[in-house]
Amino acid sequence: MKIIQSKDEFKTYINKDQVIALFTADWCPDCRVIEPELPEIEQHFPNYTFISIDRDAFIDVCQDYDIFGIPSFIAFRNGEDIGRFVSKDRKTKEQIISFIQSLS
């Protein structure tokens, strides 16, 4: 998973083919719970690029995309928002996989 370092880098990535953006934070316990599952999820969907956005470092990006709870996921295809799994609730590996499968 690519950790985003700037707003410009975020914009560059989301304008690529297919991207799953994870909005997260170091202090978020639900984010830490799913963290060990993410490499396997990424392997399951090699046609997507996975990026991670730190909510605290990029609060303006979170506001732009109405991210009020973390962890949250937004799927992009060529810059267009094609799906959201956005809430304050804990997410399971199965729920994340189901979300990504629903995009096609």
C-alpha positions as semicolon CSV with decimal commas, in nm:
position;residue;x (nm);y (nm);z (nm)
1;M;0,000;0,000;0,000
2;K;0,134;0,339;-0,099
3;I;0,131;0,599;0,180
4;I;0,033;0,936;0,039
5;Q;0,276;1,219;0,119
6;S;0,102;1,518;-0,045
7;K;-0,230;1,637;-0,179
8;D;-0,080;1,646;-0,531
9;E;0,031;1,284;-0,496
10;F;-0,322;1,189;-0,388
11;K;-0,469;1,361;-0,695
12;T;-0,216;1,188;-0,922
13;Y;-0,306;0,845;-0,786
14;I;-0,684;0,884;-0,796
15;N;-0,664;0,989;-1,160
16;K;-0,505;0,654;-1,251
17;D;-0,702;0,351;-1,366
18;Q;-0,841;0,190;-1,049
19;V;-0,754;0,299;-0,697
20;I;-0,877;0,206;-0,351
21;A;-0,809;0,489;-0,106
22;L;-0,798;0,402;0,265
23;F;-0,850;0,693;0,502
24;T;-0,689;0,612;0,837
25;A;-0,501;0,750;1,139
26;D;-0,231;0,620;1,371
27;W;-0,450;0,660;1,680
28;C;-0,751;0,474;1,531
29;P;-0,796;0,130;1,699
30;D;-1,033;0,004;1,425
31;C;-0,771;0,098;1,164
32;R;-0,509;-0,107;1,351
33;V;-0,743;-0,408;1,361
34;I;-0,772;-0,427;0,980
35;E;-0,410;-0,333;0,910
36;P;-0,277;-0,695;0,918
37;E;-0,550;-0,798;0,670
38;L;-0,468;-0,534;0,409
39;P;-0,177;-0,712;0,232
40;E;-0,399;-1,015;0,168
41;I;-0,682;-0,793;0,045
42;E;-0,439;-0,615;-0,189
43;Q;-0,319;-0,951;-0,328
44;H;-0,681;-1,050;-0,388
45;F;-0,733;-0,742;-0,612
46;P;-0,416;-0,689;-0,819
47;N;-0,607;-0,471;-1,069
48;Y;-0,637;-0,197;-0,803
49;T;-0,371;0,034;-0,664
50;F;-0,414;0,075;-0,288
51;I;-0,324;0,405;-0,124
52;S;-0,338;0,517;0,238
53;I;-0,428;0,871;0,345
54;D;-0,360;0,988;0,701
55;R;-0,673;1,167;0,817
56;D;-0,482;1,398;1,048
57;A;-0,224;1,500;0,788
58;F;-0,486;1,556;0,516
59;I;-0,796;1,677;0,697
60;D;-0,877;1,902;0,399
61;V;-0,887;1,600;0,166
62;C;-1,114;1,423;0,414
63;Q;-1,344;1,724;0,417
64;D;-1,344;1,739;0,036
65;Y;-1,459;1,375;0,021
66;D;-1,694;1,382;0,324
67;I;-1,486;1,143;0,531
68;F;-1,613;1,180;0,887
69;G;-1,531;0,834;1,020
70;I;-1,231;0,609;0,985
71;P;-1,130;0,365;0,860
72;S;-1,309;0,449;0,536
73;F;-1,256;0,346;0,176
74;I;-1,328;0,523;-0,152
75;A;-1,280;0,355;-0,488
76;F;-1,177;0,568;-0,785
77;R;-1,162;0,490;-1,156
78;N;-0,986;0,748;-1,371
79;G;-1,053;1,019;-1,112
80;E;-1,421;0,936;-1,063
81;D;-1,559;0,821;-0,727
82;I;-1,713;0,480;-0,814
83;G;-1,787;0,349;-0,466
84;R;-1,766;0,423;-0,096
85;F;-1,737;0,221;0,221
86;V;-1,747;0,517;0,456
87;S;-1,854;0,501;0,819
88;K;-1,719;0,520;1,171
89;D;-1,780;0,149;1,225
90;R;-1,515;-0,122;1,246
91;K;-1,477;-0,304;0,915
92;T;-1,399;-0,671;0,869
93;K;-1,182;-0,826;0,601
94;E;-1,494;-0,989;0,454
95;Q;-1,680;-0,656;0,439
96;I;-1,387;-0,487;0,264
97;I;-1,359;-0,769;0,010
98;S;-1,734;-0,759;-0,050
99;F;-1,718;-0,382;-0,105
100;I;-1,439;-0,413;-0,363
101;Q;-1,614;-0,704;-0,541
102;S;-1,929;-0,491;-0,568
103;L;-1,741;-0,232;-0,774
104;S;-1,719;-0,436;-1,095
